[in-house]
Amino acid sequence: MVFSSSVFLFLFLPIVLAAYWLTPKAGRNALLLLASLFFYAWGEGFFVAVMLVSLICNYLGGLLIDGLAQPRARKLALTLTIGANLALLGSFKYANFIADNLDHALVALGLAPIALDPVHLPIGISFFTFQAMSYVIDVYRGDAQVQRNPINSALYIALFPQLIAGPIVRYHDIARQLVDRTVKRELFASGVTLFVVGLGKKMLIANPLGAVADSVFALSGPELSPAIAWLGIVCYSFQIYFDFSGYSDMAIGLGRMLGFRFLINFDYPYIARSMREFWRRWHISLSRWFRDYLYLPLGGSRGGPWRTYRNLLLVFLLCGLWHGASWNFVIWGLIHGTFLVLERSPLGSALARAWSPLRHAYVLLVVLLAWVFFRADDLGHALSYLDIMFGGGERTWMQHHLALYFDAEVGFTLAVAAIGSTPLWPWLRTRVSERGPAADYALVAALALIVVGAAMHLAVGTHNPFIYFRF
């Protein structure tokens, strides 16, 4: 079940909100936990058992870590709990990737390959596993108190607004909210506003541009021209931003409707003027997770430049693998890691003094080229696509014309996406809100138009994937 589906919008969400408000405060967490498990089981069926194993493992792990006094015993308990989380993630997400790569080596040695059937990837397992690990690590560090109520502990990991696609919520940020929260009218209204804006990002921008990107990336090499290839990756770049940031907005908005205050997850990353700034603005919860639980424990920027470079490359290699079990994702992560290293070198000092639009263009170019590896089916597809983007490849009668993929509607959507990826809209809203009650009516009218537009797209069954489900 996804937030942009008719079942969620017109059945699940109204029922859960009504039941939530009718339930006494003492029973609301239990209600939300049951609703969250049902939400997950709707799409995953039997694999909700994977979620239950994670909930039990991390609840018991937290209690064990907190109950031990000896530092060595506490560290062992943490290691076992983290190991269990990684084993769960690895067995479902990386088993086939490891087996496929081992098969190449075994065949080269004249040995029989491993016979491993495709392993199902439970939706959102990367998100809820990282969230669970942050809880037990924070308990071990003393940054958070252990949660002894099993319902509250399970709800922290399984809460449906951010269960399958984040943001990755740190336990200490909502520990008090799990126990006591109040939903005031202003908070609920801001949640509805944010949810509708996110729905609009997803349905009215990401989905139409995603349909173009999918069509372009499905073309064979001889059918592609450089112009079409550039159009495809630009559309995909906007698709992934508005799809994921829209889903994060919906998650944060749903949280507010239930009394939770989640931190923002995107802050206009495409206006960045360095790769360092890009990662302060893109998928903020994941960036902070890797910083706090991997980069800093490795030594961070302490110990000299070469150790810093090593730490950055290792973090982004693992960041790539977190996104998917594929060499394409590894390369995508290493591209970002390499440019972060370069920005910390003397070259970075020269870049910092460059003309501001030039720095912005540099970031967009790096991000666009890296997205090719993120979107392409495999390494060969990515390299062929990049070659065509820069004028390579064959020129045959099979080559398609740009007009087949770019029309007035696509052009308008791209223009809206370009404007929407800057802080212009919040700035305009702030200025309009200063003009009194008329601004409120204008906002309500705009939100109503978004809902109507999204409902129309749902009614005709248009392209409505959620690309981050694969992670």
C-alpha positions as CSV (number, residue, x, y, z in Angstrom):
1,M,0.0,0.0,0.0
2,V,1.4,3.4,-1.0
3,F,0.4,6.8,0.1
4,S,-0.6,7.8,-3.5
5,S,-3.0,4.8,-3.9
6,S,-6.8,5.0,-3.8
7,V,-6.9,2.4,-1.1
8,F,-4.7,4.4,1.2
9,L,-6.2,7.9,0.5
10,F,-9.9,7.0,0.6
11,L,-10.1,4.0,2.9
12,F,-7.1,3.2,5.1
13,L,-6.2,6.8,6.1
14,P,-9.7,8.0,7.0
15,I,-10.4,4.9,9.0
16,V,-7.1,5.1,10.9
17,L,-7.5,8.9,11.7
18,A,-11.1,8.4,12.8
19,A,-10.2,5.4,15.0
20,Y,-7.2,7.3,16.4
21,W,-9.3,10.2,17.5
22,L,-12.0,8.0,19.0
23,T,-9.5,5.9,21.0
24,P,-8.4,7.0,24.4
25,K,-4.8,8.2,24.7
26,A,-3.7,5.1,26.6
27,G,-4.7,2.9,23.6
28,R,-3.5,5.0,20.7
29,N,-0.1,3.5,20.4
30,A,-1.5,0.0,20.3
31,L,-3.9,1.1,17.6
32,L,-1.2,2.7,15.5
33,L,1.0,-0.4,15.9
34,L,-1.8,-2.7,14.7
35,A,-2.6,-0.3,11.8
36,S,1.1,-0.1,10.9
37,L,1.5,-3.9,10.8
38,F,-1.7,-4.2,8.7
39,F,-0.3,-1.5,6.4
40,Y,2.9,-3.4,5.9
41,A,1.2,-6.8,5.6
42,W,-1.1,-5.4,2.9
43,G,1.8,-5.3,0.4
44,E,4.1,-7.9,1.9
45,G,1.8,-10.6,3.2
46,F,3.9,-13.3,5.0
47,F,7.0,-11.1,5.0
48,V,5.5,-9.1,7.8
49,A,7.2,-11.8,9.8
50,V,10.5,-10.2,8.9
51,M,9.3,-7.0,10.4
52,L,8.2,-8.8,13.6
53,V,11.6,-10.5,13.9
54,S,13.2,-7.1,13.7
55,L,10.9,-5.6,16.3
56,I,11.5,-8.5,18.8
57,C,15.2,-8.6,18.2
58,N,15.8,-4.9,18.8
59,Y,13.5,-4.7,21.8
60,L,15.3,-7.5,23.5
61,G,18.7,-6.2,22.4
62,G,17.9,-2.8,23.9
63,L,16.9,-4.3,27.2
64,L,20.0,-6.6,27.3
65,I,22.4,-3.7,26.6
66,D,20.8,-1.5,29.2
67,G,20.7,-4.3,31.8
68,L,24.4,-5.1,31.6
69,A,27.0,-3.2,33.7
70,Q,30.3,-4.5,32.3
71,P,31.5,-2.5,29.3
72,R,32.7,-5.6,27.5
73,A,29.4,-7.4,28.0
74,R,27.5,-4.4,26.8
75,K,29.7,-4.2,23.7
76,L,29.1,-7.9,23.0
77,A,25.3,-7.4,23.4
78,L,25.4,-4.5,21.0
79,T,27.5,-6.5,18.5
80,L,25.1,-9.4,18.6
81,T,22.1,-7.1,18.1
82,I,23.7,-5.2,15.2
83,G,24.9,-8.5,13.7
84,A,21.3,-9.9,13.8
85,N,20.0,-6.7,12.0
86,L,22.7,-6.9,9.4
87,A,22.1,-10.7,8.9
88,L,18.4,-10.0,8.4
89,L,19.2,-7.2,5.9
90,G,22.0,-9.1,4.1
91,S,20.1,-12.4,3.7
92,F,17.2,-10.7,1.9
93,K,18.9,-7.8,0.1
94,Y,22.4,-9.1,-0.7
95,A,22.2,-12.9,-0.9
96,N,21.6,-13.0,-4.7
97,F,24.2,-10.3,-5.3
98,I,26.8,-12.2,-3.4
99,A,25.9,-15.5,-5.0
100,D,26.0,-14.0,-8.5
101,N,29.4,-12.6,-8.0
102,L,30.7,-15.8,-6.4
103,D,29.3,-17.7,-9.4
104,H,31.6,-15.8,-11.7
105,A,34.6,-16.7,-9.6
106,L,33.5,-20.3,-9.2
107,V,32.9,-20.8,-13.0
108,A,36.3,-19.2,-13.7
109,L,37.9,-21.8,-11.4
110,G,36.0,-24.6,-13.1
111,L,33.7,-25.2,-10.1
112,A,29.9,-25.6,-10.0
113,P,28.0,-22.3,-9.4
114,I,25.7,-21.7,-6.5
115,A,22.1,-22.6,-7.1
116,L,20.2,-19.8,-5.4
117,D,16.7,-18.9,-6.4
118,P,15.8,-15.1,-6.4
119,V,15.2,-13.9,-2.8
120,H,12.3,-11.6,-2.2
121,L,13.3,-8.1,-1.0
122,P,10.8,-7.0,1.7
123,I,9.7,-3.4,1.2
124,G,11.5,-0.8,3.2
125,I,13.9,-3.3,4.9
126,S,16.8,-0.9,4.5
127,F,14.9,1.9,6.2
128,F,13.5,0.1,9.2
129,T,16.8,-1.8,9.8
130,F,18.8,1.4,9.9
131,Q,16.3,3.0,12.2
132,A,16.3,0.0,14.5
133,M,20.1,0.0,14.7
134,S,20.2,3.6,15.6
135,Y,18.0,2.8,18.6
136,V,20.2,0.1,20.1
137,I,23.4,2.1,19.3
138,D,22.0,5.2,21.1
139,V,21.0,3.0,24.1
140,Y,24.6,1.6,24.2
141,R,26.1,5.1,24.0
142,G,23.8,6.5,26.6
143,D,22.2,9.0,24.1
144,A,18.8,7.5,24.7
145,Q,17.0,5.7,27.5
146,V,15.9,2.1,26.8
147,Q,12.2,1.7,25.9
148,R,10.7,-1.0,28.2
149,N,7.2,-0.9,26.8
150,P,7.2,-3.4,23.9
151,I,4.3,-1.6,22.1
152,N,6.2,1.8,22.2
153,S,9.4,0.1,21.1
154,A,7.7,-1.6,18.2
155,L,5.8,1.5,17.2
156,Y,9.1,3.5,16.9
157,I,10.3,1.1,14.2
158,A,7.0,0.2,12.5
159,L,5.1,3.5,12.5
160,F,3.5,3.4,9.1
161,P,4.1,7.0,8.0
162,Q,7.9,6.5,7.8
163,L,8.0,2.7,7.8
164,I,8.8,1.9,4.1
165,A,10.6,5.0,2.8
166,G,11.8,7.1,5.8
167,P,12.8,9.6,6.9
168,I,15.0,7.5,9.2
169,V,13.9,8.9,12.6
170,R,16.3,8.9,15.5
171,Y,14.8,7.5,18.7
172,H,15.8,10.3,20.9
173,D,14.0,12.8,18.6
174,I,10.6,11.2,19.3
175,A,11.1,9.3,22.5
176,R,9.0,11.7,24.5
177,Q,6.4,11.9,21.7
178,L,5.9,8.1,21.9
179,V,4.8,8.6,25.5
180,D,3.0,11.9,25.4
181,R,1.9,13.9,22.4
182,T,-0.8,16.4,21.6
183,V,-2.3,17.2,18.2
184,K,-3.4,20.9,18.1
185,R,-5.4,22.3,15.2
186,E,-2.4,24.2,13.8
187,L,-0.2,21.1,13.8
188,F,-2.9,19.0,12.2
189,A,-3.5,21.6,9.5
190,S,0.2,21.9,8.7
191,G,0.3,18.1,8.4
192,V,-2.6,18.1,5.9
193,T,-0.9,20.9,3.9
194,L,2.4,19.0,3.8
195,F,0.8,15.7,2.9
196,V,-1.2,17.3,0.0
197,V,2.0,19.1,-1.3
198,G,3.9,15.8,-1.2
199,L,1.0,14.1,-3.0
200,G,1.2,16.8,-5.7
201,K,4.9,16.4,-6.0
202,K,4.4,12.6,-6.5
203,M,1.4,12.5,-8.7
204,L,1.7,15.7,-10.8
205,I,5.4,16.0,-11.3
206,A,7.3,12.8,-10.5
207,N,4.9,10.4,-12.2
208,P,4.6,12.2,-15.6
209,L,8.3,12.8,-15.8
210,G,9.0,9.2,-14.6
211,A,6.9,7.9,-17.5
212,V,9.2,9.9,-19.9
213,A,12.3,8.6,-18.2
214,D,11.1,5.0,-18.3
215,S,10.3,5.2,-22.0
216,V,13.7,6.7,-22.8
217,F,15.7,4.2,-20.7
218,A,13.8,1.4,-22.3
219,L,15.2,2.3,-25.8
220,S,18.0,0.4,-27.3
221,G,21.3,2.2,-28.2
222,P,20.5,2.7,-31.9
223,E,17.2,4.2,-31.1
224,L,18.7,6.9,-28.8
225,S,20.0,10.3,-29.8
226,P,22.0,12.5,-27.5
227,A,19.1,14.9,-27.1
228,I,16.7,12.1,-26.1
229,A,19.3,10.7,-23.7
230,W,19.7,14.1,-22.0
231,L,16.0,14.5,-21.8
232,G,15.7,11.1,-20.2
233,I,18.2,11.7,-17.4
234,V,16.9,15.2,-16.7
235,C,13.4,13.7,-16.3
236,Y,14.7,11.0,-14.1
237,S,16.6,13.5,-11.9
238,F,13.4,15.4,-11.3
239,Q,11.4,12.2,-10.9
240,I,13.6,10.8,-8.1
241,Y,13.7,14.1,-6.3
242,F,10.0,14.8,-6.4
243,D,9.1,11.2,-5.8
244,F,11.2,10.8,-2.8
245,S,10.9,14.3,-1.3
246,G,7.1,14.1,-2.0
247,Y,6.9,10.8,-0.2
248,S,8.9,12.2,2.7
249,D,6.6,15.3,2.8
250,M,3.6,12.9,3.0
251,A,5.3,10.9,5.8
252,I,6.1,14.0,7.8
253,G,2.6,15.4,7.2
254,L,1.0,12.1,8.4
255,G,3.2,12.2,11.4
256,R,2.0,15.7,12.3
257,M,-1.7,14.5,12.0
258,L,-0.9,11.9,14.6
259,G,1.1,14.3,16.9
260,F,4.6,13.3,15.8
261,R,7.2,15.9,14.6
262,F,9.7,14.4,12.2
263,L,12.7,16.4,10.9
264,I,12.7,17.4,7.3
265,N,14.4,15.1,4.9
266,F,15.1,17.3,1.8
267,D,16.1,20.9,1.6
268,Y,16.3,21.9,-2.1
269,P,19.4,19.8,-2.9
270,Y,19.5,20.9,-6.6
271,I,20.4,24.5,-5.6
272,A,23.6,23.2,-4.0
273,R,27.0,24.7,-5.1
274,S,29.2,21.9,-3.9
275,M,28.7,18.2,-3.4
276,R,29.2,18.7,0.4
277,E,26.2,21.0,0.3
278,F,24.2,18.6,-1.8
279,W,24.6,15.9,0.8
280,R,23.5,18.4,3.6
281,R,20.3,18.9,1.6
282,W,19.6,15.5,0.0
283,H,18.1,12.6,2.1
284,I,19.2,14.4,5.3
285,S,18.2,11.6,7.6
286,L,20.4,9.0,5.8
287,S,23.3,11.5,5.5
288,R,23.2,12.1,9.3
289,W,22.9,8.3,9.9
290,F,26.1,7.6,8.0
291,R,27.8,10.5,9.6
292,D,26.9,9.7,13.2
293,Y,27.1,5.9,13.0
294,L,29.9,5.2,10.5
295,Y,31.9,8.3,9.4
296,L,32.6,9.7,12.9
297,P,33.3,6.3,14.5
298,L,35.8,5.7,11.7
299,G,37.6,8.8,12.8
300,G,35.8,11.4,10.6
301,S,38.2,14.1,9.5
302,R,40.6,13.4,12.3
303,G,43.9,11.8,11.6
304,G,45.0,13.7,8.5
305,P,43.7,14.1,5.0
306,W,44.3,10.6,3.7
307,R,42.4,9.0,6.5
308,T,39.6,11.4,5.8
309,Y,39.6,10.5,2.1
310,R,39.5,6.8,3.0
311,N,36.6,7.3,5.4
312,L,34.6,9.3,2.8
313,L,35.1,6.7,0.1
314,L,34.2,3.8,2.5
315,V,31.0,5.6,3.7
316,F,29.8,6.4,0.2
317,L,30.7,2.9,-1.1
318,L,28.4,1.5,1.7
319,C,25.8,4.3,1.0
320,G,25.7,3.0,-2.6
321,L,25.3,-0.6,-1.4
322,W,22.6,0.5,1.0
323,H,20.5,1.7,-2.0
324,G,20.8,-1.5,-3.8
325,A,22.7,-4.8,-4.4
326,S,24.3,-3.8,-7.7
327,W,27.6,-2.6,-9.0
328,N,25.8,0.3,-10.5
329,F,24.9,1.5,-7.0
330,V,28.5,1.0,-5.8
331,I,29.7,3.2,-8.7
332,W,27.1,5.8,-8.0
333,G,28.3,6.0,-4.3
334,L,31.9,6.1,-5.3
335,I,31.3,8.9,-7.7
336,H,29.8,11.0,-4.9
337,G,32.5,9.9,-2.5
338,T,35.3,10.8,-5.0
339,F,34.0,14.3,-5.6
340,L,33.6,14.9,-1.9
341,V,37.3,13.9,-1.6
342,L,38.2,16.2,-4.4
343,E,36.4,19.1,-2.6
344,R,38.6,18.5,0.5
345,S,41.7,18.6,-1.6
346,P,43.5,21.8,-3.0
347,L,41.1,21.5,-6.0
348,G,38.2,22.2,-3.6
349,S,39.8,25.5,-2.6
350,A,39.9,26.6,-6.2
351,L,36.3,25.5,-6.7
352,A,35.2,27.5,-3.7
353,R,36.5,30.7,-5.3
354,A,34.8,30.0,-8.7
355,W,31.9,31.9,-10.0
356,S,28.7,30.8,-8.2
357,P,26.7,29.8,-11.3
358,L,29.7,27.7,-12.4
359,R,29.8,25.9,-9.1
360,H,26.1,25.2,-9.3
361,A,26.5,23.9,-12.9
362,Y,29.3,21.6,-11.7
363,V,27.1,20.0,-9.0
364,L,24.2,19.5,-11.4
365,L,26.4,17.9,-14.0
366,V,28.0,15.5,-11.4
367,V,24.6,14.6,-10.0
368,L,23.0,14.1,-13.4
369,L,25.8,11.8,-14.6
370,A,25.8,9.8,-11.4
371,W,22.0,9.3,-11.7
372,V,22.7,7.4,-15.0
373,F,24.3,4.6,-13.0
374,F,21.4,4.8,-10.4
375,R,18.7,4.4,-13.1
376,A,20.3,2.1,-15.7
377,D,19.6,-1.6,-15.6
378,D,23.2,-2.7,-15.4
379,L,26.7,-1.4,-15.9
380,G,26.7,-2.0,-19.7
381,H,23.5,-0.1,-20.0
382,A,24.9,2.9,-18.0
383,L,28.1,3.1,-20.0
384,S,26.2,2.9,-23.3
385,Y,23.8,5.6,-22.2
386,L,26.6,7.9,-21.1
387,D,28.4,7.4,-24.4
388,I,25.3,8.4,-26.3
389,M,24.8,11.5,-24.1
390,F,28.1,12.8,-25.2
391,G,27.7,12.0,-28.9
392,G,28.8,8.4,-29.1
393,G,26.9,5.4,-30.4
394,E,25.7,4.5,-33.8
395,R,23.5,6.7,-36.0
396,T,20.9,4.6,-37.7
397,W,17.5,4.9,-39.3
398,M,16.1,3.4,-36.0
399,Q,16.9,6.6,-34.1
400,H,13.8,8.2,-32.6
401,H,12.9,11.8,-32.9
402,L,12.9,14.0,-29.8
403,A,9.3,15.1,-30.5
404,L,8.1,11.6,-29.6
405,Y,9.1,12.2,-26.0
406,F,9.0,16.0,-25.6
407,D,5.8,17.9,-26.0
408,A,4.2,21.0,-24.5
409,E,2.9,19.0,-21.4
410,V,6.4,17.6,-20.7
411,G,7.9,21.0,-21.2
412,F,5.4,22.6,-18.8
413,T,6.0,19.8,-16.2
414,L,9.8,20.3,-16.5
415,A,9.4,24.0,-16.0
416,V,7.2,23.5,-12.9
417,A,9.8,20.9,-11.6
418,A,12.7,23.3,-12.1
419,I,10.9,26.1,-10.2
420,G,9.6,23.6,-7.5
421,S,13.2,22.5,-6.9
422,T,14.1,26.0,-5.6
423,P,12.8,27.8,-2.5
424,L,10.8,30.2,-4.7
425,W,7.4,28.7,-3.7
426,P,8.0,29.0,0.1
427,W,9.2,32.5,-0.4
428,L,6.1,33.4,-2.4
429,R,3.9,31.7,0.2
430,T,5.5,33.7,3.0
431,R,4.9,37.0,1.1
432,V,1.3,36.1,0.3
433,S,0.6,35.0,3.9
434,E,1.5,38.6,5.0
435,R,-1.6,39.8,3.1
436,G,-4.1,38.5,5.6
437,P,-7.1,36.1,5.3
438,A,-7.1,36.1,1.5
439,A,-3.9,34.2,1.6
440,D,-5.5,31.4,3.5
441,Y,-8.3,31.1,1.0
442,A,-5.7,31.0,-1.8
443,L,-3.8,28.2,0.0
444,V,-7.0,26.1,0.5
445,A,-7.9,26.6,-3.2
446,A,-4.4,25.5,-4.3
447,L,-4.5,22.4,-2.1
448,A,-7.9,21.6,-3.4
449,L,-6.7,21.8,-7.0
450,I,-3.8,19.5,-6.1
451,V,-6.1,16.9,-4.6
452,V,-8.4,17.1,-7.6
453,G,-5.5,16.7,-10.0
454,A,-4.1,13.8,-8.1
455,A,-7.5,12.1,-7.9
456,M,-7.9,12.5,-11.7
457,H,-4.6,10.8,-12.2
458,L,-5.6,8.0,-9.9
459,A,-9.0,7.6,-11.7
460,V,-7.4,7.1,-15.1
461,G,-4.7,4.8,-13.7
462,T,-1.7,6.7,-14.9
463,H,1.9,5.8,-14.3
464,N,2.2,5.6,-10.5
465,P,5.3,3.7,-9.3
466,F,7.3,4.3,-6.2
467,I,10.9,4.0,-7.1
468,Y,12.3,3.9,-3.5
469,F,10.4,0.6,-2.8
470,R,13.4,-1.2,-4.3
471,F,15.5,0.0,-1.4
